[in-house]
Amino acid sequence: MKRVICLLILSLFLTSCSNTWQGIKSDSQDAADWTKGKINQGATYIKEKTE
């Protein structure tokens, strides 16, 4: 019985860690895309003002 409970707890722990890791990767990608867009907007603005 103890093994079953330990396996259940372990499986829940591993599943939650997996979901957290997917969320971190998704958030990091979104942040990188947002930053890239803002940098490109700033560069375009500077280019327009200096031409």
Sine and cosine of phi, psi and omega as CSV:
sin_phi,cos_phi,sin_psi,cos_psi,sin_omega,cos_omega
0.00,0.00,-0.64,0.77,0.01,-1.00
-0.89,0.45,-0.60,0.80,0.00,-1.00
-0.91,0.42,-0.65,0.76,0.01,-1.00
-0.89,0.46,-0.71,0.70,0.01,-1.00
-0.90,0.43,-0.67,0.74,0.02,-1.00
-0.90,0.44,-0.66,0.75,0.03,-1.00
-0.91,0.42,-0.63,0.78,0.03,-1.00
-0.90,0.43,-0.72,0.69,0.02,-1.00
-0.89,0.45,-0.68,0.74,0.02,-1.00
-0.89,0.45,-0.67,0.74,0.00,-1.00
-0.91,0.41,-0.64,0.77,0.06,-1.00
-0.90,0.43,-0.65,0.76,0.02,-1.00
-0.89,0.46,-0.73,0.68,-0.02,-1.00
-0.91,0.41,-0.61,0.79,0.04,-1.00
-0.91,0.42,-0.70,0.72,-0.01,-1.00
-0.92,0.39,-0.60,0.80,0.05,-1.00
-0.91,0.41,-0.62,0.79,0.03,-1.00
-0.90,0.45,-0.70,0.72,0.01,-1.00
-0.91,0.43,-0.63,0.78,0.03,-1.00
-0.89,0.45,-0.68,0.73,-0.01,-1.00
-0.89,0.45,-0.67,0.74,0.04,-1.00
-0.89,0.46,-0.64,0.77,0.03,-1.00
-0.91,0.42,-0.64,0.77,0.03,-1.00
-0.90,0.44,-0.70,0.71,0.01,-1.00
-0.89,0.45,-0.66,0.75,0.01,-1.00
-0.91,0.42,-0.73,0.69,0.01,-1.00
-0.89,0.45,-0.64,0.77,0.01,-1.00
-0.90,0.43,-0.67,0.75,0.02,-1.00
-0.91,0.42,-0.68,0.73,0.02,-1.00
-0.88,0.47,-0.67,0.75,0.01,-1.00
-0.91,0.41,-0.64,0.77,0.02,-1.00
-0.91,0.42,-0.67,0.74,0.02,-1.00
-0.91,0.42,-0.66,0.75,0.01,-1.00
-0.89,0.46,-0.71,0.71,0.00,-1.00
-0.89,0.45,-0.68,0.73,0.02,-1.00
-0.87,0.49,-0.68,0.74,0.02,-1.00
-0.90,0.44,-0.69,0.72,0.00,-1.00
-0.91,0.41,-0.63,0.78,0.03,-1.00
-0.90,0.43,-0.68,0.74,0.03,-1.00
-0.91,0.42,-0.62,0.79,0.06,-1.00
-0.89,0.45,-0.68,0.73,0.02,-1.00
-0.90,0.43,-0.66,0.75,0.01,-1.00
-0.91,0.42,-0.64,0.77,0.03,-1.00
-0.91,0.43,-0.67,0.74,0.01,-1.00
-0.88,0.47,-0.72,0.69,0.01,-1.00
-0.89,0.45,-0.66,0.75,0.00,-1.00
-0.88,0.47,-0.68,0.73,0.01,-1.00
-0.91,0.42,-0.62,0.78,-0.05,-1.00
-0.97,0.26,-0.40,0.92,-0.05,-1.00
-0.99,-0.13,-0.09,1.00,0.02,-1.00
-1.00,0.06,0.00,0.00,0.00,0.00
